[in-house]
Amino acid sequence: MKPLAVLSAAMCFAATSIAPAAACDDVHEEALSKMASICEAKIKARLKAPATYQRASVQESALRMTAAEYKDKELTRMRDNISDSDAWRDAYKKLDSDIAAIERSPESAPMIFETRIAYDAQNGFGALLRGHALCTLISSDGDEENIDEGAVAAVIE
């Protein structure tokens, strides 16, 4: 979380003892990273009553991948998405090249960004339920800000 967001969240927490919690909605929206915003959009798209969505907590992490981790993730992605043998061969050559580059310069390895969100929302019967989501992004350039919604994988419970 950015320092300004931490300060804003702290000011909001102090204000909630005086003013209603609804006054802090804008602060919570500003405090979200782009990844968390995309994750929330994916959650809301799957809800029966998206207007009832309330975020309970957000946890974010970013880790640099090892060459072996990157290879495992990319092979899984290739297996799931590539059926043409020529496309598979081309993708595997690129993967070998990427792995060699990571081994030469580990600080240039891709980053894996994870966002975990706990939320409350009503189901189809109007009962408020707690749900959890894990959104993952593998960024080859290590930059979380230059992502699009399609690149983020979401597992929503």
C-alpha positions as CSV (number, residue, x, y, z in Angstrom):
1,M,0.0,0.0,0.0
2,K,1.3,3.4,-0.8
3,P,2.2,5.7,2.1
4,L,-0.5,8.2,1.2
5,A,-3.1,5.4,1.2
6,V,-1.9,4.3,4.6
7,L,-2.3,7.8,5.9
8,S,-5.7,8.2,4.3
9,A,-6.9,4.9,5.8
10,A,-5.6,5.9,9.2
11,M,-7.5,9.3,9.0
12,C,-10.6,7.4,7.9
13,F,-10.3,5.0,10.9
14,A,-10.0,8.0,13.3
15,A,-13.0,9.7,11.7
16,T,-15.2,6.6,12.0
17,S,-15.4,7.1,15.7
18,I,-17.1,10.5,15.0
19,A,-18.7,10.1,11.6
20,P,-20.5,7.2,10.0
21,A,-18.4,4.6,8.2
22,A,-19.9,5.5,4.9
23,A,-17.9,8.7,4.9
24,C,-14.8,6.6,4.3
25,D,-15.9,4.8,1.1
26,D,-14.0,7.2,-1.1
27,V,-10.8,6.7,0.9
28,H,-11.1,2.9,0.6
29,E,-11.5,3.2,-3.2
30,E,-8.4,5.5,-3.5
31,A,-6.4,3.0,-1.4
32,L,-6.9,0.1,-3.8
33,S,-4.2,-0.9,-6.2
34,K,-5.0,-1.5,-9.9
35,M,-4.8,-5.2,-9.3
36,A,-7.3,-5.1,-6.4
37,S,-9.7,-3.0,-8.5
38,I,-9.6,-5.5,-11.3
39,C,-10.1,-8.3,-8.8
40,E,-13.1,-6.6,-7.3
41,A,-14.6,-6.1,-10.8
42,K,-14.2,-9.8,-11.4
43,I,-15.9,-10.6,-8.1
44,K,-18.8,-8.3,-8.7
45,A,-19.3,-9.7,-12.2
46,R,-20.0,-13.2,-10.7
47,L,-22.3,-12.0,-7.9
48,K,-26.1,-12.5,-7.9
49,A,-26.5,-9.1,-6.2
50,P,-23.4,-7.0,-7.0
51,A,-24.8,-3.9,-5.4
52,T,-24.6,-5.6,-2.0
53,Y,-20.8,-6.2,-2.3
54,Q,-18.8,-5.0,0.7
55,R,-15.1,-5.5,0.9
56,A,-14.0,-7.0,4.3
57,S,-10.2,-7.1,3.7
58,V,-7.5,-7.0,1.1
59,Q,-4.1,-8.6,1.2
60,E,-1.6,-8.1,-1.6
61,S,1.8,-9.5,-2.3
62,A,4.5,-9.4,-5.0
63,L,7.2,-11.9,-5.4
64,R,10.0,-12.3,-7.9
65,M,9.7,-15.7,-9.6
66,T,12.6,-18.2,-10.0
67,A,13.3,-19.6,-13.5
68,A,11.8,-22.9,-12.4
69,E,8.6,-21.3,-11.1
70,Y,8.2,-19.3,-14.3
71,K,8.8,-22.4,-16.4
72,D,6.2,-24.3,-14.5
73,K,3.6,-21.5,-14.7
74,E,4.2,-21.0,-18.4
75,L,4.1,-24.7,-19.3
76,T,0.7,-24.9,-17.5
77,R,-0.6,-21.9,-19.4
78,M,0.7,-23.3,-22.7
79,R,-0.9,-26.7,-22.1
80,D,-4.2,-25.1,-21.2
81,N,-4.3,-22.6,-24.1
82,I,-2.3,-23.9,-27.1
83,S,-3.5,-26.8,-29.2
84,D,-1.6,-26.2,-32.5
85,S,1.7,-28.0,-32.6
86,D,3.5,-25.2,-34.5
87,A,2.3,-22.6,-32.0
88,W,3.4,-24.9,-29.2
89,R,6.9,-25.2,-30.7
90,D,7.2,-21.4,-31.1
91,A,6.0,-20.8,-27.6
92,Y,8.4,-23.4,-26.2
93,K,11.3,-21.7,-28.0
94,K,10.3,-18.4,-26.5
95,L,10.0,-20.0,-23.1
96,D,13.6,-21.4,-23.4
97,S,14.8,-17.9,-24.4
98,D,13.0,-16.3,-21.5
99,I,14.4,-18.9,-19.0
100,A,18.0,-18.3,-20.3
101,A,17.5,-14.5,-19.8
102,I,16.2,-15.0,-16.2
103,E,19.1,-17.3,-15.4
104,R,21.6,-14.7,-16.7
105,S,19.9,-11.8,-14.9
106,P,17.7,-13.0,-11.9
107,E,16.7,-9.4,-11.1
108,S,14.8,-9.3,-14.5
109,A,12.7,-12.3,-13.6
110,P,8.9,-11.9,-13.8
111,M,6.9,-10.9,-10.8
112,I,3.9,-12.7,-9.5
113,F,1.3,-10.4,-8.0
114,E,-1.4,-11.9,-5.7
115,T,-4.4,-10.1,-4.3
116,R,-6.7,-11.9,-1.7
117,I,-10.0,-10.3,-1.0
118,A,-12.6,-11.2,1.6
119,Y,-16.0,-9.8,1.0
120,D,-19.6,-9.9,2.0
121,A,-22.5,-10.0,-0.5
122,Q,-26.0,-11.3,-0.6
123,N,-26.8,-14.5,-2.4
124,G,-30.0,-15.1,-4.5
125,F,-32.1,-15.5,-1.4
126,G,-30.9,-12.3,0.2
127,A,-28.7,-13.9,2.8
128,L,-25.4,-12.1,3.5
129,L,-22.5,-14.5,2.9
130,R,-18.7,-14.1,3.3
131,G,-16.7,-14.9,0.1
132,H,-13.0,-15.0,-0.7
133,A,-11.1,-14.4,-3.9
134,L,-7.6,-14.9,-5.0
135,C,-6.4,-13.0,-8.1
136,T,-3.1,-13.7,-9.7
137,L,-1.0,-11.9,-12.3
138,I,2.3,-12.9,-13.8
139,S,4.0,-9.7,-15.0
140,S,7.0,-10.3,-17.3
141,D,8.2,-6.7,-16.8
142,G,7.5,-6.6,-13.1
143,D,5.1,-3.7,-13.4
144,E,1.7,-4.1,-11.9
145,E,0.3,-0.8,-13.3
146,N,0.5,-1.8,-17.0
147,I,-2.0,-4.6,-16.7
148,D,-5.4,-5.3,-18.3
149,E,-8.3,-7.2,-16.8
150,G,-7.8,-10.1,-19.2
151,A,-4.3,-10.9,-17.8
152,V,-5.6,-11.4,-14.2
153,A,-6.7,-14.9,-13.2
154,A,-9.3,-15.1,-10.5
155,V,-10.4,-17.9,-8.3
156,I,-13.6,-16.9,-6.4
157,E,-15.2,-19.0,-3.7
